[in-house]
Amino acid sequence: METAERYLSINDACQAFSFSRSTFYRMLDDPRSGLQEIVIRIPPVTGRIKVPHAAFEAWLRQKRRRSRG
């Protein structure tokens, strides 16, 4: 059985993963981070940002692994 993807607002993502909105936006603005590739804008390009929970969590795990070495 497939489960539906859960989407978070920026505030919810920041609270769930313990970092500030300014940190989120700094990561989003950095094209090397890869964050732009996983967030969804509704409507596209200029809309509100929704963060897919599972993809964001995987992205953070990968980022932490890279920073450790």
Backbone as a chain_set.jsonl record, in Angstrom:
{"seq": "METAERYLSINDACQAFSFSRSTFYRMLDDPRSGLQEIVIRIPPVTGRIKVPHAAFEAWLRQKRRRSRG", "coords": {"N": [[0.834, -1.18, 0.0], [0.614, 2.16, -0.89], [1.754, 5.162, 0.584], [0.565, 8.475, 1.014], [2.383, 11.382, 0.094], [3.639, 13.66, 2.478], [3.429, 17.091, 2.917], [5.167, 19.957, 4.015], [4.964, 23.249, 5.401], [7.265, 26.011, 5.171], [7.737, 27.01, 7.747], [6.863, 24.812, 9.319], [8.674, 22.826, 8.463], [11.096, 23.922, 9.339], [10.685, 23.964, 12.086], [10.28, 21.215, 12.619], [12.767, 20.142, 11.96], [14.573, 21.6, 13.345], [15.883, 24.219, 12.696], [16.461, 27.636, 11.635], [14.312, 29.964, 9.805], [15.848, 31.705, 8.281], [18.149, 30.195, 7.835], [17.027, 28.133, 6.304], [16.235, 29.59, 3.991], [18.752, 30.5, 3.179], [19.97, 28.074, 2.461], [18.218, 27.369, 0.416], [18.693, 29.403, -1.428], [21.231, 28.769, -2.273], [22.565, 27.395, -5.034], [24.144, 25.116, -5.148], [23.333, 23.502, -3.092], [21.15, 21.868, -3.64], [18.605, 21.946, -2.655], [16.644, 23.461, -3.949], [15.777, 21.744, -5.892], [14.121, 19.901, -4.669], [11.995, 21.141, -3.314], [8.616, 22.32, -3.716], [6.812, 24.63, -5.597], [3.793, 26.363, -5.42], [1.564, 28.376, -7.013], [3.689, 27.217, -9.764], [7.082, 28.428, -9.958], [6.723, 31.171, -8.819], [5.193, 30.792, -6.587], [3.886, 29.761, -3.319], [6.005, 27.95, -1.121], [6.243, 24.492, -0.713], [7.307, 21.791, 1.22], [8.346, 18.614, 0.618], [8.109, 16.148, 2.958], [9.451, 13.556, 3.297], [11.389, 13.592, 1.221], [12.83, 15.864, 1.925], [13.837, 15.157, 4.42], [15.513, 13.026, 3.645], [17.293, 14.471, 2.04], [18.493, 16.123, 3.962], [19.78, 14.148, 5.552], [21.65, 13.167, 3.709], [23.136, 15.491, 3.25], [24.243, 15.882, 5.792], [25.826, 13.586, 6.014], [27.734, 14.109, 4.046], [28.984, 16.345, 5.132], [30.295, 15.274, 7.272], [32.291, 13.852, 6.184]], "CA": [[0.0, 0.0, 0.0], [1.387, 3.381, -1.027], [1.303, 6.237, 1.457], [0.597, 9.795, 0.379], [3.473, 12.262, 0.526], [3.256, 14.729, 3.4], [4.099, 18.338, 2.589], [5.285, 20.883, 5.123], [5.267, 24.654, 5.117], [8.631, 26.335, 5.589], [7.737, 27.078, 9.22], [6.772, 23.451, 9.86], [9.941, 22.137, 8.181], [12.112, 24.485, 10.232], [10.397, 23.51, 13.451], [10.47, 19.765, 12.692], [14.168, 19.769, 11.811], [15.348, 22.458, 14.26], [16.706, 25.312, 12.199], [15.725, 28.883, 11.441], [13.862, 30.302, 8.442], [16.964, 32.31, 7.542], [18.99, 29.083, 7.391], [16.31, 27.479, 5.203], [16.342, 30.428, 2.797], [20.149, 30.501, 2.745], [20.166, 26.809, 1.748], [17.411, 27.425, -0.8], [19.353, 30.322, -2.357], [22.509, 28.203, -2.719], [22.275, 26.406, -6.084], [24.917, 23.893, -4.914], [22.742, 22.709, -2.012], [20.195, 20.891, -4.162], [17.287, 22.116, -2.027], [15.7, 23.972, -4.959], [15.293, 20.619, -6.689], [13.13, 19.063, -3.984], [10.815, 21.888, -2.876], [7.577, 22.527, -4.724], [6.162, 25.951, -5.529], [2.41, 26.332, -5.882], [1.804, 27.932, -8.39], [5.107, 27.085, -10.108], [8.061, 29.512, -10.05], [6.548, 32.3, -7.907], [4.215, 30.486, -5.554], [4.247, 29.34, -1.965], [6.891, 26.79, -1.096], [5.858, 23.324, 0.07], [8.473, 20.942, 1.402], [7.981, 17.209, 0.788], [8.752, 15.706, 4.199], [10.388, 12.432, 3.118], [12.502, 14.024, 0.369], [13.62, 16.825, 2.695], [14.552, 14.388, 5.438], [16.592, 12.315, 2.941], [18.248, 15.498, 1.621], [19.244, 16.512, 5.158], [20.664, 13.034, 5.912], [22.744, 13.153, 2.738], [23.951, 16.683, 3.513], [24.993, 15.64, 7.043], [26.852, 12.592, 5.72], [28.803, 14.781, 3.292], [29.723, 17.266, 6.001], [31.132, 14.485, 8.193], [33.492, 13.432, 5.592]], "C": [[0.887, 1.255, 0.0], [0.839, 4.453, -0.089], [1.451, 7.567, 0.731], [1.757, 10.609, 0.956], [2.925, 13.355, 1.44], [4.083, 15.958, 3.054], [4.055, 19.277, 3.781], [5.426, 22.304, 4.607], [6.715, 24.886, 5.534], [8.712, 26.378, 7.111], [7.724, 25.687, 9.84], [8.062, 22.673, 9.646], [11.027, 22.622, 9.132], [11.912, 24.005, 11.664], [10.69, 22.013, 13.599], [11.945, 19.373, 12.677], [15.126, 20.725, 12.525], [16.356, 23.386, 13.594], [15.834, 26.498, 11.854], [15.28, 29.063, 9.993], [15.012, 30.896, 7.637], [17.929, 31.229, 7.045], [18.335, 28.362, 6.218], [16.473, 28.287, 3.918], [17.78, 30.513, 2.282], [20.45, 29.213, 1.965], [19.417, 26.814, 0.419], [18.071, 28.31, -1.854], [20.663, 29.781, -2.916], [22.237, 27.12, -3.769], [23.049, 25.098, -5.903], [24.266, 22.98, -3.885], [21.807, 21.611, -2.521], [18.797, 21.035, -3.591], [16.244, 22.601, -3.028], [15.059, 22.841, -5.759], [14.231, 19.785, -5.986], [11.893, 19.821, -3.513], [9.857, 22.086, -4.047], [6.983, 23.907, -4.512], [4.781, 25.845, -6.147], [1.884, 27.758, -5.878], [3.296, 27.931, -8.692], [5.819, 28.441, -10.227], [7.885, 30.578, -8.966], [5.699, 31.994, -6.687], [4.789, 30.137, -4.197], [5.075, 28.076, -2.035], [6.299, 25.722, -0.191], [7.053, 22.381, 0.079], [8.013, 19.496, 1.57], [8.794, 16.6, 1.936], [9.8, 14.63, 3.96], [11.603, 12.845, 2.292], [13.414, 14.995, 1.125], [14.445, 16.114, 3.76], [15.73, 13.632, 4.812], [17.679, 13.292, 2.511], [19.119, 15.922, 2.807], [20.218, 15.413, 5.585], [21.889, 13.005, 4.998], [23.696, 14.33, 2.985], [24.805, 16.481, 4.769], [26.101, 14.616, 6.823], [28.035, 13.23, 4.999], [29.643, 15.68, 4.186], [30.624, 16.532, 6.979], [32.352, 13.913, 7.505], [33.556, 12.489, 4.531]], "O": [[1.804, 1.372, 0.813], [-0.373, 4.634, 0.025], [2.365, 7.748, -0.072], [2.064, 10.529, 2.146], [1.855, 13.905, 1.183], [5.303, 15.871, 2.915], [3.039, 19.383, 4.469], [5.943, 22.534, 3.514], [7.318, 24.032, 6.184], [9.652, 25.843, 7.699], [8.479, 25.41, 10.772], [8.503, 21.942, 10.533], [11.791, 21.82, 9.668], [12.874, 23.681, 12.36], [11.281, 21.592, 14.593], [12.333, 18.388, 13.305], [16.339, 20.663, 12.329], [17.547, 23.339, 13.9], [14.61, 26.382, 11.788], [15.792, 28.414, 9.081], [15.139, 30.623, 6.444], [18.468, 31.343, 5.944], [19.008, 28.018, 5.247], [16.812, 27.73, 2.873], [17.999, 30.589, 1.073], [21.11, 29.258, 0.927], [19.926, 26.318, -0.587], [18.015, 28.001, -3.045], [21.155, 30.281, -3.927], [21.735, 26.047, -3.433], [22.648, 24.071, -6.451], [24.608, 21.8, -3.808], [21.688, 20.553, -1.903], [17.888, 20.314, -4.003], [15.084, 22.195, -2.959], [13.935, 22.97, -6.242], [13.509, 19.033, -6.641], [10.839, 19.212, -3.328], [10.251, 22.025, -5.211], [6.688, 24.302, -3.384], [4.611, 25.313, -7.245], [1.761, 28.328, -4.795], [4.081, 28.558, -7.98], [5.205, 29.455, -10.557], [8.845, 30.86, -8.247], [5.509, 32.863, -5.835], [5.995, 30.208, -3.962], [4.867, 27.232, -2.907], [5.905, 25.996, 0.942], [7.723, 22.201, -0.937], [7.357, 19.175, 2.56], [10.023, 16.549, 1.877], [10.942, 14.789, 4.39], [12.73, 12.484, 2.63], [14.635, 14.947, 0.973], [15.614, 16.437, 3.97], [16.819, 13.6, 5.384], [18.865, 12.976, 2.607], [20.335, 16.064, 2.672], [21.359, 15.707, 5.941], [23.018, 12.839, 5.459], [24.916, 14.171, 2.932], [25.971, 16.875, 4.792], [27.192, 14.754, 7.376], [29.191, 12.932, 5.3], [30.86, 15.77, 4.025], [31.606, 17.094, 7.465], [33.327, 13.536, 8.154], [34.645, 12.165, 4.058]]}, "num_chains": 1, "name": "protein.A"}
